[in-house]
Amino acid sequence: MTETERKPTTTDAGVPAPSDEHSLTVGPSGPIVLQDHYLVQKMAQFNRERVPERVVHANGGGAYGFFETTEDVSELTKAVMFQPGRRTEMFARFSTVAGETGTPDTWRDPRGFALKFYTEHGNYDMVGNNTPIFFVRDSQKFQDFIHSQKRRADNHLRDNNMQWDFWTLSPESAHMVTWLMGDRGIPKTWRHMNGYSSHTYSWENAGGERHWVKYHFKTDLGVQHLTQEEADQLAGEDPDVHQRDLHTSIAAGNAPSWTLYMQVMPFADAAGYRFNPFDLTKVWPHGDYPLIKVGRMVLDRNVTNYFAEVEQAAFEPANMIPGIGPSPDKMLLGRLFSYPDTHRYRIGPNYLQLPVNRPRGEVHSYNRDGAMRYENMPDPTYAPNSFGGPRAMPELYGGVEVSWFVEGGELMRAPYALHAEDDDFGQANAMVNKAMDEGARDRLVHNIVGHVLNGVREPVLSRVFDYWHNVDKVIGDRVEQGVRSGAAAPTTVTGA
């Protein structure tokens, strides 16, 4: 390109820039003057290049694709994206939970599996994980859990002792910690892991019939994992290995895909089920509620600007379209507020006008103004009005959003009402003895011992032994013996 063919540098307003090299000064050696608007703009913009990173799920990557409903589940939900043959454009973001931006992709940590579907009835967002369960069952404990997995306040270092202190004082975590310390704690790539809604949602069909549901996105490549040693090596060689793998795979035409299956529980079953079906630390046995195939998710297009499309992507479980609703899951109900609130803080009150978050259908909202808003609805900007402005249409929901009847009525702070088989360690024991073979149990013990040897001390250490004895006596004995003998090398201190 010749000099005459080059385009001029401009300000962000498109005004030609006066210089790429020199500030406006009083003489060649004098002070810089305030009216050097181009320098001020460059400095001010540079100072704001980074929005505050996510408190959780800070490190991740994403891609665009589509979801296609291949089966007929219209008798279960009237949601437009789940009607037979419907194809919906979407965006997915994968992440680690506890680490900051730039931490290794291969730390032992749950993986976020957040999905945004651009439907004709607006965005439908799902903030899932690669695990069907979680560490706690009440959103009151979520902030404390995350603080226990983050850096210490005094020396700014990660602390396995702090993690195990929280886990052993919160026995509901046992199922999730068993999952995390097992083979699935470190996926080989994002393409080789499943995704789950984890939470229970409700579906309603056109006739008003309701069901409780859980989402299972099964990778079509098959689930594959890394050992702790493989993960530690990759963390040093290529800390961005998962992000690189997703991008290069899509660029090469190897679009990853997942098949969606649902577990469906009749609405009336929940009250008398043998354990609380809304408890996020539990799975529904497939023998009780088998998987039903629904459709297929494909990621086939990379982002072109990481900051604009991945860093500013905002997922919020409160975005539910007609035919889909929440459940009494106390973690989900807390997240309905938490996610949009953090987006307003992190990227501004008008984050839904950013291209990656913007609904594909028309938006008719009476919300207005605020920082960075570039589109307002014309007058009238209030409801009700006499001038033809939009109106709420409860008929799209069948008169009311998907809901449930609540008995009692008195406000209280209490755990879930007990069901016959509610307990904190039973499903963790089943995972150890029914889902794992002997090799997997060996690796589980190895991973636990290595993690505990990296800084866990009394009185937490004794509680760790009790914790695993409650999961399974043999595993507990092996963990205690391994730690006391120092049989395994400490593992990398991880985000979770």
Secondary structure as GFF3:
##gff-version 3
##sequence-region A 1 496
A	DSSP	three_ten_helix	3	5	.	.	.	ID=ss1
A	DSSP	alpha_helix	37	47	.	.	.	ID=ss2
A	DSSP	beta_strand	60	69	.	.	.	ID=ss3
A	DSSP	three_ten_helix	80	82	.	.	.	ID=ss4
A	DSSP	beta_strand	87	96	.	.	.	ID=ss5
A	DSSP	beta_strand	111	119	.	.	.	ID=ss6
A	DSSP	beta_strand	122	129	.	.	.	ID=ss7
A	DSSP	three_ten_helix	139	141	.	.	.	ID=ss8
A	DSSP	alpha_helix	142	149	.	.	.	ID=ss9
A	DSSP	alpha_helix	160	169	.	.	.	ID=ss10
A	DSSP	three_ten_helix	171	173	.	.	.	ID=ss11
A	DSSP	alpha_helix	174	181	.	.	.	ID=ss12
A	DSSP	three_ten_helix	183	185	.	.	.	ID=ss13
A	DSSP	three_ten_helix	190	192	.	.	.	ID=ss14
A	DSSP	beta_strand	195	196	.	.	.	ID=ss15
A	DSSP	beta_strand	201	204	.	.	.	ID=ss16
A	DSSP	beta_strand	210	219	.	.	.	ID=ss17
A	DSSP	alpha_helix	228	237	.	.	.	ID=ss18
A	DSSP	alpha_helix	241	251	.	.	.	ID=ss19
A	DSSP	beta_strand	257	266	.	.	.	ID=ss20
A	DSSP	alpha_helix	269	272	.	.	.	ID=ss21
A	DSSP	beta_strand	292	302	.	.	.	ID=ss22
A	DSSP	alpha_helix	306	306	.	.	.	ID=ss23
A	DSSP	pi_helix	307	311	.	.	.	ID=ss24
A	DSSP	beta_strand	324	325	.	.	.	ID=ss25
A	DSSP	alpha_helix	330	347	.	.	.	ID=ss26
A	DSSP	three_ten_helix	351	353	.	.	.	ID=ss27
A	DSSP	three_ten_helix	394	397	.	.	.	ID=ss28
A	DSSP	alpha_helix	426	430	.	.	.	ID=ss29
A	DSSP	pi_helix	431	435	.	.	.	ID=ss30
A	DSSP	alpha_helix	438	453	.	.	.	ID=ss31
A	DSSP	alpha_helix	460	471	.	.	.	ID=ss32
A	DSSP	alpha_helix	473	485	.	.	.	ID=ss33
###
